[in-house]
Amino acid sequence: MEQNILKLDPKLKLVYVWQQPVRIFHWVNALAVLMLCITGYLIGAPLAIQHGTEASFNYWFGIIRAIHFIAGYVFFFNFIFRLYWGFVGNEYSKWDNYVPYKKKQWKGIWEVLKVDIFQLKLGPYETIGHNSLASTTYFMTFIAFIFQSLTGFGLYAAMSPSWFPKLFSWFVPLVGGDMAARHLHHLLMWVFILFAMIHIYLVFYHDYIERNGVTSSMIGGWKFIEVNEDEDKMNED
């Protein structure tokens, strides 16, 4: 009876790709976005929940709003930190990987599309950090982060006594008032939900076809990278 035996290729090496600050940002951001989407949806379409006779028992909507505001602050300052780390982090975290201004990056986008979308290639498109399509998508997501923060804190400024949200109050009139800002804020919520669904699917998909530990790399930071013979000889020399 045949047994499936997993053999480790001696030509594989471990590369430390995602530094700890990047991994912390990723998981804090994921939790903040999850909390924001759940509470934001309930704020937009609140449930008719009433129980008990005391007013304190019926304050669940106030708790939902408080969680939303706290998660909003976490989301914003966590994002500010990631902007900073894009300048001081390692080669896989820097901004020149995310902004598609090189011909090589656009070629990489097409190569990834042939694997992920059009199924024109069965083999993986080998990269160490994010591939070109993922990097460009993350850059567009970061732009959405900015607009979500501007609309969120801009709307919050009208009801908050704090000085910080008032720094964003100029943005609401710029987009056409409260209603337009709320629609944009709500639309971006669904953009994040759609992105999360596609992101999770592609992470597991690439983990399956590339076999380099892309899923676990956002926990431990390391990836398995295949070393070709020429590179191996150069390292020995």
N, C-alpha and C positions, 0 to 999 in steps of 0.2 A: 504494500500500500504506500503510495507516494505521499510525502509530507512536504508542505510548503516551508522552505527554509529561507530566512532573511539573512543575506550575506552583506556585511558592511564593506563597501568598496574602499580599498586603501588609498585611492586617489581623491578622497573627500577631505576637506579641511573645514574647520569651524571658523567662522568670521563673526566678530562682534559688530552687529549692524545697528541695533537700536539701543541707544544709551538709556540709562535709567530715567532721566528727566523726560525723554520722549515717551517711554512706556507709561510713566505716571500720568503725563498729559492725556495719553490715549484713553486710559481707563477712567480717569476723572471726567474727561469730556463725555465718554459714553454714558456714564451714570448721570451726569448733569443733563444731557440731551434727553435721556429716557424720562427723567423726572419732569423736565420742561414740557415734553410732548404729552405726557399723561395729564399733568395738571393744567396745561394750556388747553387741551381738548375739553376738559371739564369746565374750565372758565368760559370757553366759547359756547358750550352746550351743557350747562349745569343740570345735574340730576335733581329731581324733586324729592329730596329726602327730608322727612320730618319725623322726629321721634322724641319722646319725653315731653315734659311740660316746662322745664327750665330753659331759658334762653341759651345758657352755656352748653346745653346738650345739642343745640341746633347750630353750632358755630362751625360745622365741618367745612363750609365754603370758605370761611376766613382762614382755616388751616391750609386748605388747598392753595389759596392765594399766597399765603406766607411761604409755603414750600416752593411755589413758583418763583417768587421774588428772590429767595435765598439761592435757589439753583441758578437763577439768572446771574447773580453776582459771581458765583463759582464758575459758571460757564465763561463769563467775560474775562475775569482775571486769569483763568487758566489759559484762555486764548492769547491774552497779552503775553504771558510767559512763553507760549509756543512761538509767537512772533520774534521774541528776543532770542530764543534758542535757535531759530533759523539763521542767525548770524554767528553764533558762538559754538554751535554743535559740531559733530563730526561731519564727514563728507556726505553721508547719507541723509543728514538732517537739514542741510543748508538750502537756502532758497533757490539757488541756481538749478537744483534738481526739480523744482516744482513749476517754475515759470518756463513755458515752452518757447524759448527764443532761439533754439538751435535747430538746424536741419536734422541732426541726428535724433533729436527728441521726436520730431514729427514722423520720421521714418519708424521710430520705435512704437509710436502710437498705432501706426498702420499694421505693424507686425503683431502687436497684441490684439488688435481688432480681428486679424485673420485667425487667431487662435480662439478668442473668447466669444466673438459675435458671429463671424461668417463661417467658422469651422473649416477654413481652407487649409489649416495646418493642424496636425495631431500632436506634434511635439511642442514642448514649452518654449517660450521666448526667454532665454536665460538673462537674469539680472540679479544683482546682489541686493540693492535697496528696492525701492518702489520701481515698478516698470513705468515707462513714459506715460501710458494712458492713466494709470493710477495716480501718478504725480500731478498730472494736469487736472484730473478730477478733484484731487484734494485741494489744489490751488483755487479752483472754482468754488469749492465748498468753503474755503476760508473767506472768500469774498461774501458768500451767503452768511457766514458767521458775523461779518461786519454789519450787514444790513439788518440781520436779526437783532443784534445788539442795539443798533440805532433806533429801530422801531420799538423794541421792547422798553428800553430806558426812556425813550421819548414819550411813550404813552404813560409810563409810570411817573414821569415828572409832574403830571397834572394832579396827582393825588398824594405825592410823597413830600414830606417836609424836609427831606434830606437834600443837601446841596449837590450830591453826585448825580442823581438822575436829571437834575435841571441842566446839567452840562449838555444833555442830548435833546433838550426841548425844541431846539431850532429845526430839528429834522422833520418833525410832524407837519408843520406848515409847508415845508419844502416839497413833501410828497402829496399835498392836497388836503391835509386835515386828519382828524382822528379816524374817520371811517376808512380812508385810503390806507393809513398806516396800519390799522387793524387787519384789513384784508391782506396787505403785504406780509405782515407778521404771521397770519394764519397760513397763507400760501407757503411760506418758507418752512413752516412746521412740517407740511406734507412733503416738501423737498427733502428734508432731513430723514423722514420716515422711509421714503423711497430709497434714498441713498443707503440707509442702514441695511435695508433688505438686500439690495444688490451687493453691497460691501461684504456682508456675511456670506452670501452665496459664493462670491468670487474668491474669498479667502480660502474656503474649503475646497473650491474647485482647483485653485492653483496649488494648494497643498497636495492635492491628489496627483496632479500631472507633473509637478516639479519635484516633489519628494525632497524638499530641502528644509522642512521645518518652518514654513512661513507662518503657520498658526501659532506654534509655541514660541516663535521669535519675539512676539509682542509680550511674552511673559518673561522669558529669560534673556532675550536680546541677541541670541546666537542663531546663525543659519549654517546649514551644510552647503558648501560650494565645491563643485567638481573642479579638480585641478587637471589641466591637460598636460601631456608629456613635455611639451616645449617649456611651459612655465615651471614644471617640476625640475627640469634640468637647469634652468636659469637660477632657480633658488639654491640648487646644490652647488653650482659654480660660485 
